[in-house]
Amino acid sequence: MPGYNDSFRVMINKEISDHVKSWKFIIIVALILLTTFASIYSILNLIKNNAGAINQGNDFLFLKLFTATTGGIPNFMTLISFLGPILGIALGFDLVNSEQNQGTISRVLSQPIPRDYFITSKFAAAISLVFLLVFSIGFLVMGAALISIGLPPTLGEFLRVFIFLFLSGVYIAFWLNLGILFSIIFKQSATSALASLAVWLFFTVFYSMLVNIVARATAANPFALRSLTAALSRLSPNYLYNELTTILLTPSIRTLGGLSFEQLQGAIPSTLSLAQSLILVWPHFTALIAASLICFAVSYLLFMRKEVRA
């Protein structure tokens, strides 16, 4: 067992080294860093010049770093929602079929190591890089805020940002596992990349259109239309992540749906505590975790049953 553990560690280190040295990883990381720094620079200037107006009487100005936008550049949360899946797909779409096409997979599996070490080491290396990158960028953003405007986060704000970064890693892990799944199903890396991007493009662009068409065709009244639209939209990982992070980083949001006039009457404006926000978005978090685990489980089973020829 100690020998197996050493082998697994060596395989993870090798995969991390391959990822870090690859041009696709370098280009995507550079793109994420450039867009993030551009977004944060504009937001910091906006906060410094209009701190009172942005704050609007609440105590969560630090969270505006991740949610506010100047209109020209998307906020940090939107950037992660858009670029995160591309990062996950880029890390996963050729993990298996590229090794098979190069003929290295048979040599690796001929070694005295468990077969599942091959797929699990690739997943562990890629997900480690994802979480390391997400948390590094998130802490750089917080550090830039401390240096630029001298605004320290409260404990509640720090915990919200920390959970947001963790959930962002989980969201990217779903797309990583989807890319790994297609890399096992398809023999060519180009095909698996196109399939992964097609799924991402469908949920990003076309799924909301399809939901609106179906909801308008079946809903009997405006309330049913809103309920059906929300229910169908939550089948999309993009919508789940956006709704989850919006509620988590905006404590003033107290419900997932709209309020009726009866509910609005007598309502006292207030913010949710961190525990209350987590209770509100717990189903979203569970769904993202489940989707990611299902993709990896299917990938694992397919790989373990896959015939590998020299």
N, C-alpha and C positions, 0 to 999 in steps of 0.2 A: 504493500500500500504506500509506504513512503516513496518508493521508486515511481509509482504511478502519479503521485502528487507532484513530484519533481518534473515528470514529463509533461503534466498538464500545465504547470507554471511556465515551462520552457516554450510550450506551444502558444500560450497566451502572449508572452513577451515577443515571440516571433511575429505573431499577427499584429500586435500593436506597432512594432517596428515597420512592418510592411505598410500599414495604413499611414503612419506619419510620413513616410518617405514617398508616398504616392502623390502624383500631381493632382489627381481629382480631389483628394483630401485637402491639400494645400490651397487649391483654388477656391473651394467652397468655404473653408475657414477664413480665407482672406476676404471673400465676399461678405460673409456674415459680420466680420469685424469692421469692415469699412461702412456698411450700412448701419450697424449698431452705433458706431462712434458718431456718424453723421446725425442720426436720430437723437442721441443723447446730447450732442452739442447744441442742437436747436432747442431741445427741451430745457436745458440748463439756462440758456439765454432767456427763454420765455418765462421761466420761474423767477429768475433774478429780477426781471423787469416788471413782472406782474404777479408777484407772490401773493398779495392780498386778494386779488381778483380770482386767482386760480384756487386758492385755499377755500374760499367761500364759507368761511366760518367753521370748518372742521379741522381735525387734528391729524389728517393723513396726507399732508403735503408731500412727504417722501415717496408715497406710492404713485404720485403723479409722474415720477420719472419713468414709470413703466406703462402708464396708461394715457398720458396726455400726448397730444400731437399738435404740430403747428399747421397742419394741412398739406404741406408740401412733402414731408417725409413721414412714413408710418411710424407709429410708436413701437417700443421694444416688444410688446406683447404680440402685435401684428406681424412683426418681422420674424419672430420665432414660429408663429403659426404658419407663415408662408415658406420660410427657408428651412425650418426644422425637418419637414418631410423630405426635402431634397437631400439634406445631409444624411438622414437615415437610409434613404434609397441608395445613395451613392456608396455608402459603406456596405450595403448588403446585397446588391443586385448581382454581383459576380463572385461571391465568396466560395461557392461550390463549383459552378460550371466552368469557371476559369481554371481551377485546379484540375478538373477532369479533362479539359481540352489540352492542357499542357502535359498531362500524363503524370502529374505529381501526386495525385490523390491515391493512386494504387501503391506508390512507394511509401506514403505515409501510413496507410492502413496495413501494410505488410509488417510494420514494426510491432513489437510486443506491447501494445497499448490498447485499451478498450476502444472500440469503434466509435462510441459516442463522444469521445474526447475531441474528435475532429470537428464536429459541429458545435459542441458546447464551448470549445476554446475560441472559435471564431466569434460566436455570439458574445462571450464574456469580454473579449478584447474590444469589439466594436461598441458595446454598451458602456464599457469603462471610458472610452474616449468621448462618447456622447455626454455622459454626466460630467466628466472633467471639463469639457468645453463649455457646457451650459452654466455650470457653477462658476467657472473662471470668468466668463463674460458678465454674469450677474454681479459678482463681487467687484469686478472692475467698474461697473456702472455705479454701484454704491460708493466705491472709493472715489470716483470722479465727483460725485455729488458732495461728499465730505470735503474734498479739497476745494472745489469750485465755489460752493455756496455755504459751506460750513454748517450743513444741516444734518445732524445725526439722527438716525432712525430710532423710534421707540422700540421697545421689546416686541410689542404687537406687530408693528410694521416689519421688523426684521423677520419674525416668524412667518408672516404672510409672504414675504418675498422668498424666504427659504423654501416654503412649501410650493410656491409658484414655480421655482426653478426645478424642484424635484418632479412636479407634475409635467413640466416641459420635457424633462428627460424621459418620462414614461410615455408621453405622446410621441416623441421621436422614436422610441423603442418599438412602437407599433409599426411604423413605416420601415424600420430596420428589419423587423421580423417578416414583414410582407416581402421585402426585397430578398431575404434569405429563402423564403418559400418559393418565389419565382425562380431563383437561381438553382433550386433543386428540380423544379418541374421542367424548365426549359434547358436545352443543351447549350444554346448560344447566349452569350452575355448581352448582346444587343437586344435579343427578344425579351429577356427577363427585365432589362432596363425599360424598354417600351411598355411592357405590361404593367410594371410598377408605376411609371409615370402616367399611364392611362387611368389607373385607379385613382391616383392623386388628382389628376385633372378632372375626372368625373365628379369627385366629392367637392372639389374647390369651385368648379364653374357650373356644371350641369345639374348637379343633384338638387340645388335649391330651386332651379327652374322646374324640375320634375315634381318636386314637392308642392310648389304653388299650383301647378296644373291639376294634380291629383286632389289637393285639398279643396280647390275651388269647384271641382266637378262633383265632389261628394258631400261637402259640408252643407248643412241646412240653414245655418244662421251664423252671424259673425263670431259668436262665442265658440261655436263648434269649429269654425274655420281656424281661429287662433289655436285652439287646443290640438286639432289634428295637425296643423302646420308645425307646432312645437314638437309633438310626438314623433312625427316623421323625420323632422330635422335632426333629432337626437340620435338617429341611426347613423349619422355621419360623424366620424371621429373629429373632423375639423370643427363642426358645430359644437360638439361636446367640449372640446378643449377651449374654444373661444368663450362659451358660456361659463364654464368652470372658472377660468382665469379672470374673467370680467367680474364675477361675483366675489371671488377671493380678493382681488385687488381694489375693489370698490365697495367698502363696507356699508355705504349708504343704500345699496341694493338689498332689499329685504325679502324678495320673492322671485321665483323663477318665471312667473307669468305676470300678466297685467292684473290690476286691481279693479274691482267693480266700483261704481259710485257709492254703494253702501259701505264698502270697505274703506274707501277714502275718507268718508265723513267721520270726523273725530279721531283720525289717525294722528299720532304724535310723531313728528319728524325725528328720527334717531338713526343710529348706526348699529350694525350687528357686531357682536364680539367675534373673535376668531373661532371659538367653539361653535357658535351659531352658524357662521358662514360655512364651516366644514360640514356641519349636519346638512346644510342646504345643498351642498355640491357632492356629498358622499356618493350618491348613485352615479354621478358622472365619473368620479375617480374609479369606482368599482368597474364601470363599463370599459374604461380605457385599459385598466389592468387586465380584465378578462379578454378583451380583444387581442391584446399583445400576447398573452399567454396562449390563447388558442392558435394564433399564427405560429408561434414557436413550437407548440406541441405537434401541430400538423407537419411542420418542417422536420422536426425530430423523427417522427414516425416514418415519413417518406424517405428520409435519408437512411434510417436503420434498415429499411426494406429495399433500398436501392441496390441494384447490381452494379458493382464496380469492376471494370475489366482493365487489364493492363494495356 
